[in-house]
Amino acid sequence: MQNRFLPYLLTLPSLLLAAVVIFWPVWDLIQISTHDVNRFGQLRELNDFANFSALAADPDFIAALWRTGQWTVLVVGGALLLSIPVAMILNTDFYGRGIARVIIMLPWAVSLTMTAVVWRWALSGESGMLNSALIGLGLIDHNIQWLASAETAFPMQVLIGILVTVPFTTTIFLGGLSSIPDDLYEAAALEGATPLQQFREITFPLLKPFINIAIVLNTIYVFNSFPIIWVMTQGGPANSTDILVTHLYKLAFRIGKLGEASAVSLVMFAILLVFTMIYVRLAMREQRA
Amino acid sequence: MRSKLKRTIIAWLLLAPLIAVTIFPFAVMFLTAVKPRQEVLSPTWWPSEFRWSNFSDMWVATGFGQALLNSLYVSVIATVGAILISVPAAYAMSRFRFAGYGALRQFLLISQMISPIVLVLGLFRLMAAWGLVESTTALGFIYMAFNVAFTVWMLQSYFDTIPRDLEEAAWMEGAGRWLTLRKVFLPLCLPAIAVTAIFTFINAWNEFVVALTMLRSQESYTLPIQVFSLVAGRYTIEWHHVMAATLLATLPVAVLFIWLQRYLVRGLALGAVK
């Protein structure tokens, strides 16, 4: 008898904790976004989704939404394209492979905040070390104000985003590559398959479930990624590098438009939920296979 | 033998650009941290001398010690709490069959994916309503709650790999569930629990957005917020102090992470691709 309730008793605290920290804020956000709210956060009457229609009419929100799409696709795609060859190289046997692995994993070991602080300094216009390095290499002849305009700031942020996403992605692919038996390649080589054919016919198809999982997980992480952009430019200059998370943060804690901010939160929550459902389906399908 | 040498050269050549870009920020961080103050703003790479006293100057000037203590306090609460709560849950999910198991597992998987940034406004209002803004203790509890899904998931993946035979043998000998748990199961799980705890610790140590929102005065800042506050909205930034602080805040955790990284991947992989 005791045994029947025991598992529920044991899992209840963690379930409650995980649920409270998600459902309570979500409930609160629904309340604020659908009611009129004053500056101090007191709820008034229902507002017929005024906050959501305000969002749809807000060019800053539309711009941030669009930039979030670019940010996510570029970072996830870039990291993917870079990580497949990197993982394949790291999967071969060569001298110093352990060291190479550690170096490539380094960005993962450092918090995004710290990485962004260092890059903000490295990209500084007058005394930044990237400029002096590039001038030293003869690639540019004058200092570039990297973070002063969106044309240079945003691509830089994307590149840094890719750099910090590569370690995790590579690790997933290394796991995938190690599950491919070597005899497949030996047989293919005996049959006279070129390395390119081997990649197309063996590596890629067998890696595909891992690629899918990497895409979905990275999409979720990158979509939510706040520190890189916030620390480097705070979405500036003139909101030109804002993505949804930084726009949300400004709305909520700078401007104090709680209603619109919670509407943005809910929109993001919905998008995230869709990504997560895709991930759950992928993960569960893997589990069954 | 010769072919391995050839492979080595090709591999390092191909990886060289990525490695250069990866090491670049670390070089910047280190070299700026040891530069004498008057050289920081000049665009030379190598300092004329290594000014190690920057670190002790920085420690005093930026209130690093207080932020370090805050970070430790918050991360320890998060880690100890999350482990205490999730070990029983992971044990139940690994060793019992019960209705709702699949739903629970899906719920944990989904809630791992919900990032605090989306909920930060709601969390802030919740904490404000309870008068807990500025409280590092409350921050520790928020981190704990956000990490529980991850720790249960990781722990269950490991627990599932521990064969039941040992426990069953102990039952045969007449040991009760509790005794078996204490004498047989938990000792076997200790490494897994340690690894999971360390990852929770690192998560809490590195967290930015919730801390940025909840902590409003310098006495309560954790390290990431402290370092950020040295940079954000200031006219003169003491970059050599900032880089010294970044280096000190990063190094211990980075070493731990690099050392344990493969366990994380194995745990996640065991959970997702079993």
Chai-1 contact restraints between the chains, C-beta under 6 A:
chainA,res_idxA,chainB,res_idxB,connection_type,confidence,min_distance_angstrom,max_distance_angstrom,comment,restraint_id
A,P7,B,A92,contact,1.0,0.0,6.0,A-B,restraint_1
A,P7,B,F96,contact,1.0,0.0,6.0,A-B,restraint_2
A,P7,B,F98,contact,1.0,0.0,6.0,A-B,restraint_3
A,L10,B,P88,contact,1.0,0.0,6.0,A-B,restraint_4
A,L10,B,A89,contact,1.0,0.0,6.0,A-B,restraint_5
A,L10,B,A92,contact,1.0,0.0,6.0,A-B,restraint_6
A,T11,B,A89,contact,1.0,0.0,6.0,A-B,restraint_7
A,T11,B,A92,contact,1.0,0.0,6.0,A-B,restraint_8
A,P13,B,I85,contact,1.0,0.0,6.0,A-B,restraint_9
A,S14,B,I85,contact,1.0,0.0,6.0,A-B,restraint_10
A,S14,B,S86,contact,1.0,0.0,6.0,A-B,restraint_11
A,S14,B,A89,contact,1.0,0.0,6.0,A-B,restraint_12
A,S14,B,V148,contact,1.0,0.0,6.0,A-B,restraint_13
A,S14,B,V152,contact,1.0,0.0,6.0,A-B,restraint_14
A,L17,B,A145,contact,1.0,0.0,6.0,A-B,restraint_15
A,L17,B,V148,contact,1.0,0.0,6.0,A-B,restraint_16
A,A18,B,S111,contact,1.0,0.0,6.0,A-B,restraint_17
A,A18,B,V148,contact,1.0,0.0,6.0,A-B,restraint_18
A,A18,B,A149,contact,1.0,0.0,6.0,A-B,restraint_19
A,V21,B,A145,contact,1.0,0.0,6.0,A-B,restraint_20
A,V21,B,F146,contact,1.0,0.0,6.0,A-B,restraint_21
A,I22,B,S111,contact,1.0,0.0,6.0,A-B,restraint_22
A,I22,B,I114,contact,1.0,0.0,6.0,A-B,restraint_23
A,P25,B,L119,contact,1.0,0.0,6.0,A-B,restraint_24
A,P25,B,G122,contact,1.0,0.0,6.0,A-B,restraint_25
A,P25,B,L123,contact,1.0,0.0,6.0,A-B,restraint_26
A,D28,B,G122,contact,1.0,0.0,6.0,A-B,restraint_27
A,D28,B,R125,contact,1.0,0.0,6.0,A-B,restraint_28
A,L29,B,G122,contact,1.0,0.0,6.0,A-B,restraint_29
A,I89,B,A11,contact,1.0,0.0,6.0,A-B,restraint_30
A,I89,B,L14,contact,1.0,0.0,6.0,A-B,restraint_31
A,T92,B,R7,contact,1.0,0.0,6.0,A-B,restraint_32
A,F94,B,R7,contact,1.0,0.0,6.0,A-B,restraint_33
A,F94,B,T8,contact,1.0,0.0,6.0,A-B,restraint_34
A,F94,B,A11,contact,1.0,0.0,6.0,A-B,restraint_35
A,Y95,B,T8,contact,1.0,0.0,6.0,A-B,restraint_36
A,A100,B,L15,contact,1.0,0.0,6.0,A-B,restraint_37
A,V102,B,I258,contact,1.0,0.0,6.0,A-B,restraint_38
A,I103,B,I19,contact,1.0,0.0,6.0,A-B,restraint_39
A,I103,B,T22,contact,1.0,0.0,6.0,A-B,restraint_40
A,M105,B,Q261,contact,1.0,0.0,6.0,A-B,restraint_41
A,L106,B,T22,contact,1.0,0.0,6.0,A-B,restraint_42
A,A109,B,A254,contact,1.0,0.0,6.0,A-B,restraint_43
A,A109,B,F257,contact,1.0,0.0,6.0,A-B,restraint_44
A,A109,B,I258,contact,1.0,0.0,6.0,A-B,restraint_45
A,V110,B,T250,contact,1.0,0.0,6.0,A-B,restraint_46
A,V110,B,A254,contact,1.0,0.0,6.0,A-B,restraint_47
A,S111,B,N206,contact,1.0,0.0,6.0,A-B,restraint_48
A,S111,B,P224,contact,1.0,0.0,6.0,A-B,restraint_49
A,T113,B,F208,contact,1.0,0.0,6.0,A-B,restraint_50
A,T113,B,P224,contact,1.0,0.0,6.0,A-B,restraint_51
A,M114,B,T246,contact,1.0,0.0,6.0,A-B,restraint_52
A,M114,B,T250,contact,1.0,0.0,6.0,A-B,restraint_53
A,V117,B,V227,contact,1.0,0.0,6.0,A-B,restraint_54
A,V117,B,V231,contact,1.0,0.0,6.0,A-B,restraint_55
A,V117,B,T246,contact,1.0,0.0,6.0,A-B,restraint_56
A,V118,B,P25,contact,1.0,0.0,6.0,A-B,restraint_57
A,V118,B,V28,contact,1.0,0.0,6.0,A-B,restraint_58
A,V118,B,M29,contact,1.0,0.0,6.0,A-B,restraint_59
A,W121,B,W239,contact,1.0,0.0,6.0,A-B,restraint_60
A,A122,B,V28,contact,1.0,0.0,6.0,A-B,restraint_61
A,S127,B,L41,contact,1.0,0.0,6.0,A-B,restraint_62
A,S127,B,P43,contact,1.0,0.0,6.0,A-B,restraint_63
A,M129,B,V28,contact,1.0,0.0,6.0,A-B,restraint_64
A,S132,B,P43,contact,1.0,0.0,6.0,A-B,restraint_65
A,T171,B,V265,contact,1.0,0.0,6.0,A-B,restraint_66
A,G175,B,A269,contact,1.0,0.0,6.0,A-B,restraint_67
A,I220,B,M113,contact,1.0,0.0,6.0,A-B,restraint_68
A,N224,B,S115,contact,1.0,0.0,6.0,A-B,restraint_69
A,N224,B,I117,contact,1.0,0.0,6.0,A-B,restraint_70
A,F226,B,I117,contact,1.0,0.0,6.0,A-B,restraint_71
A,F226,B,V209,contact,1.0,0.0,6.0,A-B,restraint_72
A,P227,B,F208,contact,1.0,0.0,6.0,A-B,restraint_73
A,V245,B,I117,contact,1.0,0.0,6.0,A-B,restraint_74
A,A252,B,L121,contact,1.0,0.0,6.0,A-B,restraint_75
A,A261,B,L121,contact,1.0,0.0,6.0,A-B,restraint_76
A,S262,B,L121,contact,1.0,0.0,6.0,A-B,restraint_77
A,S265,B,V118,contact,1.0,0.0,6.0,A-B,restraint_78
A,S265,B,L121,contact,1.0,0.0,6.0,A-B,restraint_79
A,M268,B,V118,contact,1.0,0.0,6.0,A-B,restraint_80
A,F269,B,V118,contact,1.0,0.0,6.0,A-B,restraint_81
A,T276,B,I110,contact,1.0,0.0,6.0,A-B,restraint_82
A,T276,B,M113,contact,1.0,0.0,6.0,A-B,restraint_83
A,V280,B,Q106,contact,1.0,0.0,6.0,A-B,restraint_84
A,V280,B,L109,contact,1.0,0.0,6.0,A-B,restraint_85
A,A283,B,A272,contact,1.0,0.0,6.0,A-B,restraint_86
A,E286,B,V273,contact,1.0,0.0,6.0,A-B,restraint_87
A,Q287,B,K274,contact,1.0,0.0,6.0,A-B,restraint_88
